[in-house]
Amino acid sequence: MSDTFNVLEAGIQALFPHVKAMRISASMELGAIPEWDGVAAAGLQAFIALRFGVHIPGAHLREGTTIGELIGYIRRTGAPGESCAAAAGARAAGRSRMPASQVEAQTPEPTISKRS
């Protein structure tokens, strides 16, 4: 398996605890994740942005999208000449290609609603 698959698999298992009992493969559709909804898609989108420095549009995170399609998108849009493993290592060492200000700008402020 590729480094990209291994990192993505670990992230999916961390984000979605019920997936740990499932077999994750390149042909697995995102809709097979029991918790899959818009919030789950946003969580996976944020994980991919932080780990790989790649923004995946919401349209690519539909129920029918496969893990293999995500990996292909990550590889096609990653830094030229930089492997996903190297990019992940750089981010872990604090040398992310995405500036912290950009990550912060993309992170919405939490809202608290008051009940009447």
Sequence and secondary structure as in RCSB ss.txt:
>XXXX:A:sequence
MSDTFNVLEAGIQALFPHVKAMRISASMELGAIPEWDGVAAAGLQAFIALRFGVHIPGAHLREGTTIGELIGYIR
RTGAPGESCAAAAGARAAGRSRMPASQVEAQTPEPTISKRS
>XXXX:A:secstr
  HHHHHHHHHHHHH GGGGGS   TT BGGGSTT SHHHHHHHHHHHHHHHS    GGGSSTT BHHHHHHHHH
HHS TT  HHHHHHHHHTT  SS HHHHHHHS         
